[in-house]
Amino acid sequence: MSSYRVCQKLHFFVGVCHADDLGYLFMNPATLPPPEHSTEMKTVKRFIKLWANFARTGNPNSKVTDSLISVLWKPVEKDRVHFLEIGENLTVGVNPDEDRIAFWWKLFRFAQRK
């Protein structure tokens, strides 16, 4: 799912880059639409549905489970960051990169003591 990847030349970064989703949401003459039954087209339809649900109701989830959005993406809580991983399948999780974030919080607290 990297047809519209902004950071194609930055292979040392893991995952997607800021604004990679825009190529899926806003087609233009420079980007050909993906084939109808491709993973990319399914992703386009998912993005549109998530964004439309959120714009309409403030909640990206569908009221009913369907073939596009088959998971429940919970809101962020005080100490739990619920996330939605968008790939060939949708996957929900909690506290991504928790060890890396803990490192930066520890460094931040250390720097505040100085």
FENNORTA-V620731 format. One record per backbone hydrogen bond with DSSP energy under -1.0 kcal/mol. CO is the residue of the C=O (numbers start at 1). NH is the residue of the N-H. E is the energy in kcal/mol with one decimal. If there is no record, write none. Layout:
co & nh & e
CO & NH & E
CO & NH & E
This chain:
co & nh & e
2 & 5 & -1.4
7 & 10 & -2.0
10 & 13 & -1.6
17 & 20 & -2.1
19 & 22 & -1.2
21 & 25 & -1.8
22 & 26 & -2.9
28 & 31 & -1.8
35 & 38 & -1.8
38 & 42 & -2.0
39 & 43 & -2.2
40 & 44 & -2.4
41 & 45 & -2.5
42 & 46 & -2.2
43 & 47 & -3.0
44 & 48 & -2.5
45 & 49 & -2.2
46 & 50 & -3.1
47 & 51 & -3.0
48 & 52 & -2.7
49 & 53 & -2.8
50 & 54 & -2.2
51 & 55 & -2.7
52 & 56 & -2.5
53 & 57 & -2.9
54 & 58 & -2.1
69 & 66 & -1.3
80 & 77 & -3.2
81 & 95 & -2.3
83 & 93 & -1.9
85 & 91 & -2.0
89 & 87 & -1.4
91 & 85 & -3.7
93 & 83 & -2.4
97 & 101 & -2.3
98 & 102 & -2.3
99 & 103 & -1.7
100 & 104 & -1.9
101 & 105 & -2.3
102 & 106 & -2.4
103 & 107 & -2.4
104 & 108 & -2.4
105 & 109 & -2.6
106 & 110 & -2.2
107 & 111 & -2.4
108 & 112 & -1.8
109 & 113 & -1.0
